[in-house]
Amino acid sequence: MPHQQSRLDLFIDRMVSQRACLDAAIAQTSGMAGPVFELGLGNGRTYHHMILRIQDRPVYVFERAVASHPDSTPPEDRLILGDVRETLPAALDRFGATASLIHADLGGHNREKNDAFARLVSPLIEPLLAEGGLMVSSDRMYFETLAEQPLPEGAVPGRCFIYRR
Ligand SMILES: C[S@@+](CC[C@H](N)C(=O)[O-])C[C@H]1O[C@@H](n2cnc3c(N)ncnc32)[C@H](O)[C@@H]1O
């Protein structure tokens, strides 16, 4: 009988999937000029990965309370501090539909809460993406106009999602 997936298994799948999806999405949007948005800084691991690989576009971070590794802390002018329920609508006024890539990893340990939050923020994220832009998320999102994309090699289905405008 196959083993039940442990929390360690799930964590590893999420990390491997995040990297595979981010690398694929960065490559696919590399010709685009619009900004990149990182929603949820946390420790800053995915932010650090992104700034090492994205040199042609500014990366803005949305976070309510910065507690990242010093190597992975964005400069003040690239930090959008506050609750995304307020900062995402404000970002639409500031940037319009220009984002080339949006990565969201806003969830915690509770799957139901993560799903409810994904439903809530989906309509706030959707209008920010430029034509051809990609959205990478650790949670399934609920978009009306974005199309779910096939996952790159190495990503684990259900652990990461990619959407395109
Ligand atoms: C799982 S961590 C992100 C981990 C990050 N991807 C990394 O690699 O280190 C989630 C982050 O989202 C932030 N967050 C959650 N809900 C938020 C909200 N409503 N507004 C702003 N930030 C939020 C939390 O403060 C936390 O830092």
The ligand as an ORCA input file, in Angstrom:
! r2SCAN-3c Opt
* xyz 0 1
  C       4.202     31.441      3.017
  S       4.838     33.048      3.296
  C       5.695     33.397      1.784
  C       6.968     32.596      1.649
  C       7.865     33.040      0.518
  N       7.322     32.621     -0.773
  C       9.264     32.489      0.676
  O       9.752     31.810     -0.251
  O       9.906     32.745      1.695
  C       3.373     34.021      3.207
  C       3.569     35.514      3.449
  O       2.384     36.196      3.022
  C       2.120     37.247      3.899
  N       0.681     37.531      3.855
  C      -0.328     36.670      4.136
  N      -1.523     37.281      4.028
  C      -1.268     38.568      3.665
  C      -2.096     39.702      3.400
  N      -3.441     39.628      3.529
  N      -1.508     40.857      3.024
  C      -0.145     40.935      2.920
  N       0.690     39.904      3.161
  C       0.139     38.735      3.536
  C       2.554     36.737      5.266
  O       2.838     37.824      6.149
  C       3.776     35.894      4.912
  O       4.956     36.650      5.059
*
